[in-house]
Amino acid sequence: MKENVAVLVLSCDRYSDLWPVFVRQFRRYWPACPFATYIATNRLDPRIDGFTTIMTGDDVSWSDNLAKALDSISQDYVLLFLEDLMLRAPVDVELVSRIAERLASLRPDYINLNAMERPGERVDAYLGRTREGAIYRTSTVLSLWRKERLKSLLEPGESAWAFELVGSYRSDAYPGFYSTWKECFPVVNSVIKGKWRRDAIAILAAQGVEVDSTARSEMSRIEAFVFTLKRLRTALFKLVPMRYRRAMHGAPTG
């Protein structure tokens, strides 16, 4: 099924300074990626060897840019990456291969490849089904989508955050949502609100990768502390039983 899967790095020109670092880590930790690989930009063409550039034009919104990019991809399944998710260790290529082998028989609409939320129903040793009502059922991070289902769930003008929350309600109409039991892609989320995370810089530096500090500032110590508190809150939120989490976020708007 490798010919039927594409990797799409969804980006925009404002994050062009991250592209060299992302590509270096991608090639380092997934050198034998078997899938066609695309990078979506606005108007810049980075001309990255092995990547096909899709220029989506004006940066209208996350969903509008993604919809345009999907129209330029012929494969039925799309693995979504973001340019600020830097690989920090080797990809679990065996697990990725196992998942790809299941596509023809399972015909999933969606598979979260990094076990962001534990699935509710076991399918096999590699996969479980994510039940309707789960929060972030449509997580955009490191997820494998059937392209037509993803396009049908997109709403013009929607941000990635809104899609993950409100799109999860829309996804309840479709049973074919799954998750792996463990992560396939060890990554570090390197940029928060446009600024480098201090610990991400340290992780990359330990691997011999220097970031361009002139193009993008790093978080202050106070900002880093606040971000750490938010991560702790997220970890505590995961202790709440799955069936109550959406209610705690409130009903969707729009």
N, C-alpha and C positions, 0 to 999 in steps of 0.2 A: 504493500500500500504506500510505499514511500513516494511514488509518483503522484499520489493523490493528496499529499500534505504539503503545505507551504508554511514557512516561518515568516511572520510579519513583525518587523520592529516598527512600532507606531511612534513617530517622533514629529518634531516641528523644527523650523529653522532656529528658533530661540535656544534650542538645546544642541546646536551643531558642535559646540565645544566638547560635548560628551561622546560624540561618535567615535573618535580614535580610541578612547579608553574602552568603550563598549566592545568595539571590534577586536581589540587586542585580547581582552578577556574571553570573548566568544571563541576566537580561534585557539586560544590556549587551552580552554577547558571543554570545547566541543569541536575538535579539529576535523572530525569525520562526520559532521552533520549530514545526514543523507537526504535532506529535504531542500527544495528550492527556497531561496532566502531573499526576502524583499525588505527594503527600508522605505518608509513613507515620510516624505519631507513636504515642505510648502513649495519653495521655488529653487532651493539649492540642490545641486546634484553632487554628492560627495564622491562619486565614481569609486566605490569600494569594490575591490576585486571579489567576486563571488556573490555580491549583492546586486539585485535589480532595484533601481531607484524608481519609486512612484511619487511623482510630484502632484500634490492635491490642490495647489493654489492657495488662496487666502485661508488663514487660520480661523475658520468660522466657529467651529466647536469640535470637541473630541468626537462626538458621534458623526457629525457631517464629514470630518476628515477621514474617519474610519470607513464610512459608507463608500466614499470615493475610492479609497484604496482597495476595498474588497472588489469593486467593479473591475479592477485591473488584474485580478488574480484568477487564474483558470482552475486551480485545484479546488476540490470539494471541502477540504478541511484546512483550517488556518490556526496555527499556534501563535498566540499573541505574546509578544515581548514588548517591553518599554525600554527606552534607551538608558534610563537611569538605574536599571536593574543589572548590576555588574556581576557576572559569574565570579565566584571566589574559590571554587573547587570543581573537580570534574563532574560532568553531567552523568546521571545514572543511565547510561546508554542501553543497558539491558532492559530496564523497566520501560524506557521510551519505546524500544523495539517491541516489547510485549504488548504495549498499548496500541501501537500502530497495527499489529497483527489482529487485534480485536475489532478494528473499525468495520471491516466488511461484514462480520457476523452480528455485531452489537448495534451498529448504525446509531451511535449516540448523537445527541444534539450538542453535548458539551461534556468535557472532562477537565476538571481542575487537576493540574499535574503537580501541585505542590501541597496537597492535603491541607488547604487553608482551613477547612472545616471538616471534621470527621463525618463521613457519609453514614446514613442511618440504616442502610440495608446492604448486607454483604452480597457481592456478585461472585467474587473469587478471591484468590490471594492477592491480587493486584488492585482490584477495583471494588467500589461500593456505590450504590445509588444514593444521590442526595434527594431527600424527601422534599415534597412541596411544603412551603412554609419556612424553609431554612433561610436565615438571613445571609446576605451576600451569596445567594445561589448563582448569581451571574457575575462572580468576581472576574475582573478583567486581567488579573495578574497571572501570567504563566498558565493560560488556559487554552485548551484545544477545542475549537468550535466547528460545528458543521456550518459552513459559510452561509447557506440560505437561512438557517435558523437565526444566526446572529443578525443578519440583515433585517429579518422580520421583527426582531425585538428592539432595534435601534429607533430612537425618537430624535428628530432634528433638534439641534440646539442643546442636547443633553450633555452634561459633563460625565467624565468617567465615574466620579463619585455618585452622581445621581443614578447613572445606569446600574451600578452595583446594588444600590438600595431599591430604587423604584423598579428597575428591570427585573429584580428578583420576583416581584409580584406578578409581572407579566409572564415570567417563565413558568409559573405554577400550572399553566395550561398544558405544559409538555412534560411527560414523564422521563424523557431520555437524558437526564442530567446526572453526572457521575463525578466521582473524585477518586484519586489514588489514595492508598493508605499511608504512603510516605512520599517525601518530596523527590522530584526528578531533577530539579534545578537549584543547586545551592547558590543563592544570590545575596547581595547586599543592596538594599534600597539606598542609593548613594546621595540623592538630592531630595530635599524636602523644602517645599515652597520656594524653589529656585536657588537654594543654597546647599553647598556641600555639607554633608554630615561629617563632623569631626572624626568620628570613629570609622567612617567609610574611607576617609583619606588615609587613616592609619593602617587599615586593612590592605588597601591598595599599595601603600608605600612599602609594607612588609613583603609584598610580592614584586617589588621593583618597578611599580607603576607610579609615575608622578602626574598629578593633575595640574591643569592650567589655572592657577589661582588668580591670574590677571583677568581671565574671562568671566569668572564666577566667584563670588565671595563664599566663605564658609560660615556656618552658623556660629553665633557667639556662644559663650559658655552658658549664658542664661537660656538662649533658645534651645541649646542642646539638652539642658536640664528639663525644660518644659516638654520637649519631645519625649524624653525618657519617661516622664510622668504619664504622658498620653499612651505610651506603649504599655506601661504598667496597668493603666485603666483598661486597655484592650485585653490584656491577659486575664484580668479579673472578670471582665465581661464574658469571656469564654467559659467561665465556671457556671454561668447561668444556664439552666436547661434550654436546649435548642428551641423548644416550642414557645418560649417566652421572649426570645430575643427581638423578634420583629416588633412585638407590642411595645417593648421598651423604647424602640426607635420612633414609634408613632406611625400613623397611617401615611401612605405616600401622597404627595401632592403632584398633580399633573399626570 
